Amino acid sequence: MRQVIIYPGEDGYWVAECPTLPGCISQGKTKEEAIQNIREAIEGHIAALEDDNLPVPEEQFELLTVAV
């Protein structure tokens, strides 16, 4: 299980990224598509790390909302 951040991009697509896997970012025309795409990106990212015998970062996060 991985935390994912999803937000609207400048081009009208939804952007999804996984903060604990640097560089693991995807997008989609809809939120649902972005979520499916980031799920596949996370699976591929982890598989590539394992194939290269690199450590897979553990999921660690703290959710904080800051009012401005």
C-alpha positions, 0 to 999 in steps of 0.5 A: 500500500502506498500513499498517492497525491493527486491534483489537477495539472495545468494541461487539464489532466490529473497528476498522480505521484507517489512521494515515497518513490521519487520520480514515480509520477503519472497522469490521466484524463480523469481521476480514475484514470490517473489512479489506475496509471499511478498504480501501474507506475508504482508496480513497475517502479518497485519491480525495476528496483527489485530487478536492480537489487536496489532497496525498495523504500518503505512507506512512511508518511504523516498527513498534515494540512496547513491553513494559509 
